[in-house]
Amino acid sequence: MTPAHLPHMSVNQYASPSRRIGAHALWELKLLLRNGEQLLLMFIVPVGLLLALGFTNLSTKSIDSAVPTVFAVSIIATCFTSLAIGTGFERRSGALRYLGTTPLTRFDLLVGKIIATAVLTLMSITTITIAGLFLDWSPAPSGVAQALVVAILAIAAWTSWAMVIAGLFRAEAVLAIANGLFLVFIMFGGVIVASSQMPNAVGRIVDLLPSAALANGLRFALEQGSFPAMSIIVLAIWAAVGMFVAQRTFKWEP
């Protein structure tokens, strides 16, 4: 997408940082909602996956386990894979160079993208929740607020590292890296196969990955109603380090 095809965004030179970030987040959200592939990835595919799992085995235990897993897959796909690839190609097309001529700072850009992606992700989670309730999903009431904390930290962690990858590599490399890491995290990072089902030594290492922290945190909170302290700590560290690295490595253009 070239700058000529971008929706108009007006950012006042003298606007406060919060107003600049808010304007950019709204602009990014409108851009994402116009992307049919993005909507397919965020809404249709996760709901389809949940329905497939639900109708394959209609037991309550299966649904209670499937919903947190689909939540995790959706968050990683949206906040990491899709964001990294989209931003990488924005850099290549010159769209971010156009934004660099506005009063937006690099921090404004990063936070605006994170907020827009977070809003869209929460919309996706809401859709999955409705589908889960339709399939008689019954989350632990005491764990809902804790699961929301896990989701917010996970969104911050995955979006920040998506920006790191998008800012360090060319678009074609970002495409390969983001898709490759997505498959690795989903298959071997504690999402599809829980780290508790792995050999002890391997499981302890996998627990330190953001994918396992996200999946385990959602499972502990929504299935057991337990406080996922370890998952929250791991995700907070990944988020803090990711934001630090992204601010210092992200470039407006290749």
C-alpha positions, 0 to 999 in steps of 0.5 A, a space after each residue: 500500500 502506497 502513501 497515496 492509498 492510505 486513509 487521511 490522518 491529521 496529527 497536530 504538530 502541537 498535540 500532546 503525546 496522548 492525542 497523537 497516540 490516540 489519533 494514530 491508534 484510531 487511524 491504524 484501527 480503521 486501516 485494519 478493519 478495511 483489510 479482509 485478510 486480517 478480518 479472516 485471520 482474526 474472526 473466521 479462522 479462530 471461530 471455525 477452529 473452535 467450532 471444529 474442536 467443539 463439534 468433534 468432541 462435545 464434552 464439557 471438558 473438551 470445550 473448557 480446554 479448547 477455548 483457552 487454546 484458541 484464545 492463545 492461537 488468535 492472540 499470537 496470530 494477530 498480535 505477532 504474525 499479522 502485525 509483523 508482516 503488515 508492518 514489514 510491508 508498510 516499511 517496504 512500500 514507503 507508508 511508514 516513511 510517510 508517517 515519519 514526516 508527521 509529528 509522530 515519534 517512533 514511540 507514538 507509532 509503536 504504542 498506536 499500533 499496539 493499541 489498535 491491534 489490542 482493540 481488534 484482538 479483544 474484538 476477536 476474543 469476544 467473538 470466540 467467547 460468544 462461540 464458546 458459550 454457544 458450545 456450553 463453555 463454562 469458564 471459572 468465574 474467579 479466573 475471568 479477570 485474571 485471564 484478562 490480565 494475562 491477555 493484556 500482557 500477552 498483547 503487549 509482549 507479542 506486539 512489541 516483538 512483532 515490531 522488533 522483527 518488522 523493524 530489523 528485517 526486510 519484508 520478505 524475511 519478516 514474512 518467512 520469520 513471522 510465519 515460521 515462528 508462529 508454527 514453532 510457537 503453536 506446535 512446540 511452544 506450549 500452546 497445542 501441547 501443554 508444557 505440563 505434558 512435556 518432559 520435565 526439563 523441556 517443560 521448564 524451558 518452554 514455560 519461559 516462552 511467551 507462548 507457553 506463558 500465554 496458554 498456561 495463564 489462560 488455562 490456569 485462570 479459565 479452567 481452574 480459577 487459579 492465579 497464574 503468577 508465573 505466567 504473568 511474570 514471564 509475560 511482563 518481562 517479555 513485554 518490557 524487554 520487547 518495548 525496550 528493544 523495539 524503541 531502539 531498533 525500529 526504523 521507519 524504512 528498510 
